Amino acid sequence: MLDILLPSTDAVVALQFAGLATAVAVGIWLARRTRDLLRLVIGLGLLTSGLMAIRAIH
């Protein structure tokens, strides 16, 4: 479980990104009728992907 949260290989990072993309896509689909909830889901997805990018650069 720790390897998924703090990956040490590139394969786990790709798996982590695929999981994030899937979760955001499902969240967008579930929140498609409520504009505010849709913005929240998209914002959380962008925030999480940004944190992943910062961690990858660092």
Backbone hydrogen bonds, N-H to C=O, Kabsch-Sander energy under -0.5 kcal/mol:
donor,donor_aa,acceptor,acceptor_aa,energy
5,L,1,M,-1.7
6,L,2,L,-2.9
13,V,9,T,-1.3
14,A,10,D,-2.2
15,L,11,A,-1.9
16,Q,12,V,-2.5
17,F,13,V,-2.5
18,A,14,A,-2.3
19,G,15,L,-2.2
20,L,16,Q,-2.1
21,A,17,F,-2.7
22,T,18,A,-2.2
23,A,19,G,-2.5
24,V,20,L,-2.6
25,A,21,A,-2.3
26,V,22,T,-2.4
27,G,23,A,-2.3
28,I,24,V,-2.7
29,W,25,A,-2.2
30,L,26,V,-2.4
31,A,27,G,-1.9
32,R,29,W,-0.8
34,T,31,A,-0.8
35,R,33,R,-0.7
38,L,34,T,-2.3
39,R,35,R,-2.1
40,L,36,D,-1.9
41,V,37,L,-2.4
42,I,38,L,-2.4
43,G,39,R,-2.6
44,L,40,L,-2.6
45,G,41,V,-2.1
46,L,42,I,-2.4
47,L,43,G,-2.6
48,T,44,L,-2.5
49,S,45,G,-2.4
50,G,46,L,-2.3
51,L,47,L,-2.3
52,M,48,T,-2.1
53,A,49,S,-2.1
54,I,50,G,-2.5
55,R,51,L,-2.2
56,A,52,M,-2.0
57,I,53,A,-2.3
58,H,54,I,-2.4
